[in-house]
Amino acid sequence: MIRRLFASSTHDMAIDLGTVNTVIHVRDRGIVLNEPSVIAIETVGGVRRVKVVGNEAKPMMGKTPANIQAIRPLRDGVIADIDVAEQMIKHFMAKAIGGGSRFGRRHEVVICVPSGSTMVERRAIQVATMNAGASRVQLIDEPMAAAIGAGLPVTEPRGAMVVDIGGGTTEVAVLSLQGIAYSNSVRMGGDKLDDAISSHIRRHHNLMIGEMTAERVKHAIGSAVIPVDEGRVISVKGRDLVNGRPAEIRISEAEIAEALSEGVGQIKLAVMSALERTAPELSADIIDEGITLTGGGALLGQLDQALSDHTGLPVKVAENALICVAMGAGKALEDPAYQGVLTTA
């Protein structure tokens, strides 16, 4: 009974520290937190302090006064501001466990990292998590966590291909026997697709829009396949670059698909590069298993169709694609069968 009581107080967790969202899985409780990776810092009398984090901070982006900064401490899947990232992780960990454990014990944490990240970047994530309150930090490659979360047979001698499209990076990996046979990471994800939409509207309509507006347009009418007609049409509001006044335009699905075509092309190239470098026996398995898409970027309209047409292989979007990585990392934390996929920096 005492052993169970202390075990319940540890609140070990798995964290998908994403460029756009942070998702936390707590042992025996499942996914308990899914919030934007945004933190608002307020400066009062020269002293910086955390104002709000996550869901409360995201609406502030692009709308803050001079003394408040809404910051995204991760870029391209890795930490860009370690001090701010540490504060954000600490807040999310405390929120995930309801303010702390009964006996004040520190927690074992499994945290996801891009497969292409350097040892320095991995060490930075590990140190930030330790400083935020973890007693032990283990790392898991994002494609491996995504594959486990999607239910792919990563422990068997069978090839499986996963394409994890996050906010900052796209991870393409071929997995077998709890290992990565081939992986490739490109700095293309949801953020770059949002930037492409903003740039297109600025160039072709002389309208400046913010990050959140570009993201809304992507979710509403974004498509990886250019429609034969103009498709769906929505209104977009921003600042007119000619006269400086607020303005509103109508933009079509076909126009947005054209703006996204370069980014989608980079994802296609990364997938083809992985297929070309995969061993023949693993390639044979991929024909049967197909390609599995995970991450928020996998929800871009008709992306599975575009990749299937380009590769000639079956492509499916994983169930719960948004939280697949955290689910897989949580399973690796809980199930001894997956302990072989965890590493330290």
Secondary structure, 3 states (H helix, E strand, C coil): CHHHHHHHCCCCEEEEECCCEEEEEECCCEEEEEEECCEEEEEECCEEEEEEEHHHCHHHCCCCCCCEEEECCEECCEECCHHHHHHHHHHHHHHHCCCCCCCCCCEEEEEEECCCCCHHHHHHHHHHHHHCCEEEEEEEEHHHHHHHHCCCCCCCCCCEEEEEECCCCEEEEEEECCEEEEEEEECCCHHHHHHHHHHHHHHHHCEECCHHHHHHHHHHHCECCCCCCCCCEEEEEEEECCCCCEEEEEEEHHHHHHHHHHHHHHHHHHHHHHHHCCCHHHHHHHHHHCEEEECHHHHCECHHHHHHHHHCCCEEECCCHHHHHHHHHHHHHHCHHHHHHCECC
